Amino acid sequence: MQQIINFLIRNKTTLLYLLLLFISLIFTVQSHSYHRSTFFNSANWVSGNIFQTSSNISSYFGLREENNSLLEENRELRNQLFNLTLRDSLELDTTGLQYSILTGRIIKNSYTNKKNYLTINLGSEQGVVQDMGVITAKGILGIVEASSAKYANVQSILNTNSNINAKIKNTNYFGSLTWNGSDFTTVQLEDIPRLVPLMVGDTIVTGAMSSIFPENIPIGVIKKFDLNTSQSFYQIDVGLFNDMTNIRNVYLIGNLDRAEILELQTSIEDGQE
């Protein structure tokens, strides 16, 4: 208390000056409309900027929560879309779902090797199993190869062992999507017959012959194609929609009927031997 009193005594002249200045400002603002308007406009500008800065800071720290909310909303929409499309095309019972959707994040990504893999932050505890399809909002990324309790290893589409059923959009011409290991922006579509009319810019999507991916998930567009006169099939380069060097959030697609489909196919193959 004594220190406060000593401070007031030492600075009494300065404090008195500030007090009188404050009082004079109040009288000036109250007695002149111009000064009053200027004061309140300035006060509003200062308070507005403070509130805006505060809002920006709050928004920044809330981005992750908002992003997670959007991912969850997109997951549910994709879940409905894949299953709705299937019901419409096959007239399935609307109470049955064929596909389940999970959301996750890439924590490790490679794209410069011949055999590239990705690691995601979901594992068997979250329902991840082998052969789940992995996509982004732009297109496919790869297929789950193995999973631990909390993480999963994904064979990238940029893997020379990758082989995914794909087709030309709005047609029934399908082939095998592979990668020759030379360019991380481009994959190859094989087994498209020479009689098929092609154009640079045609969209390539997943085909209906896969038990992993639903039909019509985007992949990329035709960059160029060649036809060797001695061969019956095109050599097609497909530019990927995904920027494989910059991917973060992903969706995992599980085909709930995959085991039944594979069992049926195996029984047919065994019967032909």
C-alpha angles and dihedrals in degrees: 000000000000090000091055091050091048090050092052091049093049093049100033094120094051093044092049090051092051091048093051091045091052092049092048091051090052092051091046093051093046096048101045123055093204094054091043091053092046092049095051093044090052091046091050091049092051095045091044092054091047092051091045092051090047090049092049091051092048091047091051093053090044095054095094092051091047091046091051089049091052091048091052091048091049090047091056092045092050090047090055093043097052094045095041091052090050093050092049094049099041100025092233125175106281090223092064123081124200100185133051122195130209129182123221145152133246111242097173131023134177127187106155099073131080091243108037127186137185130210121214130194096243129085144166091302088065094045101266114152136173117286097024112147118242122208142159129215087273102046150300124329106178147284131291109253101178140351139201126199095284107011140047134207115222126200103226123227081240092073123108088223092056116113118171130172110245138165143190108270117260092013137084094232107119138172144157123295112215139157126233093201098242108100126027091206096054136058131180131246114207137187097037105144120240092241091068114102109235135184132187106256096036110143120243119208137170115286132233094246095078125096089196107052127041115240122273101023106152120254108164146283133282110265097179141337135200134195121205107210090223092056133069098215137063125246102224130187115205121199109218122237090214121079095225091198093059115042128134119151120050142178123224118211121205120193104214091196096049096102091052092047093050092046091053092047091049093051091052092048091048090051091055094055 
